[in-house]
Amino acid sequence: MILKNMEGSYFPDLEEVQIALIGVPEERAQVGNPGCGSGTDIIRDYFYDLFPGNYQARIADLGNLKLGHSIQDTYYALTAVCSELLSNQIVPVIIGGSQDLTYANYRAYEDLGQIINIAAIDNQFDLGENDEELNSRSYLSKIILHQPNFLFNYTNLGYQTYFVDQDAIRLMDNLFFDTYRLGNVRSDMKEVEPMVRNADMISIDISAIRQTDAPGNMNTTPNGFLGEEMCMITRYAGLSDKLSSIGFYEYNPDMDFNGQTAHLIAQMIWYFVDGFYSRMQDYPIDKKSLDYKKFMVKLTNQQDELVFFKSNKTDRWWMEVDCTATVKAKYERHYLVPCSYQDYEKALSDDIPERWLQAYQKLM
């Protein structure tokens, strides 16, 4: 069941709602993609044509956010809406609009005082130039530099090297952020699951999808993810107990052929919802629980053993990063790092998994 906020009707009761759709037709800070603020209702039409899965959905469509007099007003309004939803354990699903709206979504977690991880499915990092105004190509640098800062980790999935300056790649490495080239991600899509499971919020740029699958974007290119791969990624996002918001940005109906891109985004949202209603409440906070198996691996050059946990319910893996009690209290949601069986195998081969090392460097 989807409760809809329609003109002339009452605002939907959100008491038992778990997911809220929000359209944000804001494009004043778009770069190279004029028209991306006019597609929210087209995506909705395709989404409503899809049959629900085998679950009792509790979804509210809050309609389109009214744009502010200035773009800052729109950011403020979206932050306020997302903050209210998150504080009531409702997952915002944002249908943009340009990708700078990711910044407003991030600010909602600041309102809650929550340190988070962000994952972006994008063919570049969106760092922008020095002192550049906030826009769809510079929002990440604004998040990184914003004070107080509530970003623990940023993960990019699918960047294409010829779109990324080498200095930007070095900056990502120096910040101990996780960046994965398109070819490496597509070579083993199952490894995407722990990458996505580590995120609190996800931002999806439609230009990350190859042009033949999603022509509805002026910045789309011949290379990118396939449509079915994006549906796989959004289902992984839905399955993650940690993830609490997601945004779909940069859809441009002026460039779309026969509604192909809008239909794909609707299916991506469908797969996210399907994953959400398949969640298993699977997170090893109670390490003595019988729901998890504990594995200890001794490495030659490591004083302490690497600790892994495997869920008996889902067969998913985590690594524990050893740190002080004070650090654990501050980063209680981040010292347990989602991983895969391949990371465990790497440790058995006397090699430190890259994911463990990245988290350790940030926590230390």
VOGU-3710 file (C-alpha; in Angstrom, 3 decimals, decimal comma):
1> milknmegsy> 0,000/0,000/0,000  1,261/3,468/-0,905  -0,220/6,488/0,861  -0,143/9,480/-1,470  0,007/13,159/-0,684  -2,273/14,472/-3,425  -3,579/17,964/-3,974  -6,925/18,434/-2,242  -6,428/15,483/0,136  -5,116/15,097/3,660
11> fpdleevqia> -1,395/14,657/4,296  -0,763/10,911/4,794  -0,499/9,547/8,328  3,122/8,441/8,769  2,663/6,523/12,020  3,329/3,073/10,519  5,143/4,180/7,368  8,622/2,715/6,771  9,623/4,278/3,426  8,820/7,775/2,131
21> ligvpeeraq> 9,171/8,909/-1,493  10,116/12,571/-1,958  10,300/14,292/-5,331  12,661/17,274/-5,488  12,435/19,037/-8,892  15,443/21,249/-8,140  18,032/21,818/-10,873  19,418/25,317/-10,321  22,830/23,858/-9,430  22,973/21,296/-12,235
31> vgnpgcgsgt> 26,062/21,153/-14,439  25,607/20,214/-18,088  22,192/18,614/-17,591  19,427/21,262/-17,845  15,990/19,688/-17,565  16,895/17,220/-14,806  14,401/18,826/-12,437  11,343/17,903/-14,484  11,242/14,116/-14,327  10,038/13,216/-10,826
41> diirdyfydl> 6,425/12,493/-11,780  7,428/10,493/-14,853  9,452/8,129/-12,661  6,467/7,869/-10,299  4,132/6,868/-13,138  6,370/3,955/-14,082  6,850/2,957/-10,441  3,099/2,827/-9,801  2,685/0,515/-12,798  4,835/-2,158/-11,135
51> fpgnyqaria> 3,272/-4,924/-9,059  4,409/-5,176/-5,423  6,400/-8,146/-4,186  5,322/-10,695/-1,590  5,289/-8,307/1,370  3,019/-5,771/3,041  4,582/-2,490/1,976  4,107/0,585/4,157  5,153/3,410/1,858  4,115/7,057/1,706
61> dlgnlklghs> 4,574/9,278/-1,323  4,986/12,762/0,120  4,773/14,383/-3,317  7,171/16,989/-4,685  8,980/19,387/-2,398  8,071/22,991/-3,170  11,155/24,817/-4,362  12,447/27,665/-2,240  12,955/31,237/-3,372  16,675/30,433/-3,385
71> iqdtyyalta> 18,329/27,067/-3,788  19,526/27,350/-0,176  15,864/27,392/0,865  15,322/24,139/-1,020  18,345/22,567/0,675  17,059/23,664/4,065  13,598/22,242/3,398  14,939/18,894/2,173  17,266/18,637/5,179  14,363/19,319/7,526
81> vcsellsnqi> 12,136/16,710/5,848  14,841/14,032/5,816  15,790/14,784/9,424  12,199/14,348/10,561  11,813/11,094/8,626  15,108/9,649/9,854  14,316/10,505/13,470  11,129/8,454/13,064  12,974/5,494/11,463  11,437/6,206/8,051
91> vpviiggsqd> 13,750/5,761/5,043  13,701/8,744/2,648  13,853/7,808/-1,039  14,710/11,034/-2,849  13,849/11,413/-6,535  15,809/14,390/-7,918  16,682/16,811/-9,350  20,417/17,383/-9,549  22,938/15,526/-7,418  23,897/18,492/-5,252
101> ltyanyraye> 20,772/17,532/-3,271  23,020/14,858/-1,732  24,480/17,664/0,388  21,045/18,489/1,844  20,434/14,812/2,582  23,797/14,615/4,383  22,949/17,656/6,522  19,955/15,766/7,917  22,356/13,387/9,678  24,157/16,388/11,146
111> dlgqiiniaa> 20,856/17,447/12,700  20,714/14,007/14,328  24,364/14,155/15,426  25,065/10,913/13,569  28,458/10,093/12,036  27,822/8,354/8,726  29,217/6,647/5,659  28,200/7,790/2,179  28,325/5,689/-0,980  27,998/7,242/-4,426
121> idnqfdlgen> 27,383/5,371/-7,654  29,027/7,826/-10,021  31,534/7,905/-12,868  33,515/10,663/-11,086  34,071/12,069/-7,577  32,245/15,450/-7,833  34,935/17,348/-5,940  34,766/20,423/-8,181  37,410/23,131/-8,311  38,849/25,208/-5,471
131> deelnsrsyl> 36,302/27,685/-4,043  33,665/26,539/-6,546  30,053/27,169/-5,548  28,027/24,180/-4,413  26,697/22,377/-7,471  26,135/18,872/-8,807  29,854/18,494/-9,587  31,262/19,930/-6,328  28,919/18,738/-3,569  31,379/16,154/-2,203
141> skiilhqpnf> 34,061/18,733/-1,415  31,422/20,774/0,443  30,543/17,713/2,516  34,205/16,962/3,270  34,974/20,562/4,291  31,748/21,199/6,197  32,174/21,810/9,936  31,257/20,171/12,176  31,944/17,129/10,059  29,889/13,958/10,392
151> lfnytnlgyq> 31,381/12,000/7,486  33,376/8,927/8,526  33,792/7,282/5,135  33,019/7,905/1,482  32,820/5,117/-1,081  32,684/5,649/-4,821  31,475/2,793/-6,976  32,145/2,873/-10,683  34,424/5,841/-11,329  35,987/5,989/-14,787
161> tyfvdqdair> 39,625/7,037/-14,697  39,500/9,259/-17,787  36,890/11,424/-16,015  38,949/11,787/-12,829  42,009/13,945/-12,216  44,979/12,019/-10,785  45,248/14,572/-7,969  41,672/13,694/-7,009  42,550/10,005/-6,855  45,518/10,795/-4,601
171> lmdnlffdty> 43,265/12,933/-2,391  40,811/10,052/-2,001  43,698/7,779/-1,012  45,047/10,318/1,489  41,609/10,585/3,097  41,437/6,753/3,291  38,234/6,761/1,267  37,190/3,723/-0,768  37,129/4,191/-4,540  36,472/1,431/-7,059
181> rlgnvrsdmk> 36,933/1,658/-10,803  34,046/0,604/-13,004  35,878/-2,359/-14,526  36,926/-3,719/-11,126  33,388/-3,460/-9,765  31,761/-5,069/-12,784  34,247/-7,967/-12,775  32,694/-9,298/-9,549  29,341/-7,734/-8,714  28,929/-9,858/-5,569
191> evepmvrnad> 31,741/-7,844/-3,982  29,502/-4,765/-4,265  27,314/-6,068/-1,444  29,702/-5,320/1,475  30,604/-1,972/-0,133  26,946/-0,965/-0,129  26,267/-2,558/3,277  28,771/-0,167/4,842  26,789/2,934/3,787  24,221/4,934/5,734
201> misidisair> 23,157/6,888/2,648  23,559/6,320/-1,082  23,613/8,868/-3,893  23,066/7,602/-7,449  23,989/9,662/-10,499  22,140/8,319/-13,545  25,167/9,163/-15,704  26,907/6,200/-14,019  24,721/3,949/-16,218  25,791/3,349/-19,806
211> qtdapgnmnt> 24,025/5,423/-22,430  22,363/2,495/-24,184  20,612/1,492/-20,944  19,824/5,001/-19,645  19,849/7,722/-22,333  17,938/10,153/-20,092  20,914/12,279/-19,015  22,986/14,809/-20,956  26,198/13,593/-19,282  25,724/9,898/-19,955
221> tpngflgeem> 28,534/8,102/-21,827  29,106/4,842/-23,741  30,538/3,075/-20,673  28,877/2,487/-17,329  26,826/0,023/-15,332  24,177/-2,093/-17,037  20,562/-1,661/-16,004  20,395/-5,057/-14,309  23,614/-4,293/-12,411  22,071/-1,105/-11,028
231> cmitryagls> 19,005/-3,058/-9,937  21,331/-5,501/-8,166  23,093/-2,619/-6,391  19,823/-1,041/-5,207  18,564/-4,388/-3,926  21,798/-4,788/-1,955  21,118/-1,299/-0,580  17,627/-2,280/0,462  18,913/-5,423/2,189  21,363/-3,454/4,341
241> dklssigfye> 20,123/-2,889/7,891  22,494/0,062/8,179  21,313/2,050/5,152  18,727/4,707/6,020  18,367/6,935/2,921  18,889/6,805/-0,828  18,685/9,313/-3,653  18,269/8,999/-7,431  19,527/12,065/-9,299  20,142/13,620/-12,721
251> ynpdmdfngq> 17,295/11,998/-14,680  16,508/14,207/-17,677  13,249/13,419/-19,520  14,270/15,706/-22,403  16,935/13,160/-23,323  14,952/10,013/-22,578  13,875/7,682/-25,370  10,420/6,175/-24,935  10,650/6,553/-21,139  13,440/3,957/-21,012
261> tahliaqmiw> 15,472/5,656/-18,268  12,451/6,534/-16,128  11,311/2,930/-16,357  14,757/1,712/-15,260  14,842/4,089/-12,271  11,363/2,896/-11,272  12,650/-0,675/-11,337  15,707/0,339/-9,315  13,387/1,807/-6,671  11,284/-1,377/-6,828
271> yfvdgfysrm> 14,380/-3,492/-6,137  15,355/-1,227/-3,250  11,900/-1,680/-1,703  12,058/-5,431/-2,330  15,417/-5,593/-0,562  14,139/-3,465/2,322  11,303/-5,895/3,007  13,775/-8,793/2,955  15,961/-7,341/5,719  17,058/-9,835/8,388
281> qdypidkksl> 18,038/-7,480/11,264  21,528/-8,807/10,776  24,319/-6,859/12,497  26,728/-8,445/15,019  26,492/-5,894/17,826  26,087/-8,690/20,370  29,252/-10,622/19,590  28,292/-13,483/21,932  25,078/-14,124/20,025  24,660/-17,633/18,648
291> dykkfmvklt> 23,571/-16,025/15,370  27,231/-15,382/14,511  30,381/-17,447/14,208  33,639/-15,829/15,278  36,905/-16,463/13,442  40,364/-15,407/14,633  43,226/-15,092/12,145  46,838/-14,565/13,222  48,992/-12,631/10,758  52,789/-12,747/10,820
301> nqqdelvffk> 53,394/-9,005/11,183  50,342/-8,220/13,302  50,493/-8,235/17,080  46,772/-8,828/17,451  44,638/-11,355/15,630  42,147/-10,220/13,000  38,617/-10,961/14,129  35,884/-11,943/11,662  32,190/-12,597/12,221  29,930/-14,622/9,952
311> snktdrwwme> 26,155/-14,508/10,201  24,394/-17,852/10,465  21,240/-16,241/9,057  22,626/-14,658/5,888  26,234/-15,893/5,528  27,382/-12,245/5,473  30,777/-11,302/6,932  32,208/-8,494/9,082  35,704/-7,625/10,314  36,320/-6,043/13,706
321> vdctatvkak> 38,905/-3,257/13,779  40,635/-3,296/17,151  40,672/0,157/18,776  40,349/1,746/22,206  37,100/1,751/24,160  36,845/5,524/23,689  37,096/5,212/19,908  34,604/2,336/19,901  32,129/4,451/21,844  32,459/7,315/19,358
331> yerhylvpcs> 32,417/5,135/16,239  30,274/2,261/17,479  28,685/1,830/14,036  31,979/1,854/12,128  34,579/-0,362/13,786  32,689/-3,433/12,549  33,427/-3,337/8,828  31,272/-5,254/6,336  33,407/-7,588/4,244  33,235/-10,767/2,197
341> yqdyekalsd> 34,550/-14,298/2,376  37,323/-13,170/0,022  38,593/-10,799/2,747  38,696/-13,709/5,193  40,600/-15,800/2,633  43,047/-12,931/2,134  43,727/-12,840/5,884  44,284/-16,613/5,884  46,925/-15,971/3,211  48,756/-13,705/5,702
351> diperwlqay> 47,642/-10,495/3,968  45,712/-7,619/5,560  42,415/-6,941/3,737  42,322/-3,464/2,191  38,925/-2,722/3,764  40,285/-3,470/7,251  43,348/-1,297/6,662  41,317/1,674/5,422  39,049/1,570/8,474  41,995/1,087/10,854
361> qklm> 43,787/4,153/9,471  40,694/6,317/9,978  40,037/5,044/13,499  43,638/5,502/14,590
//
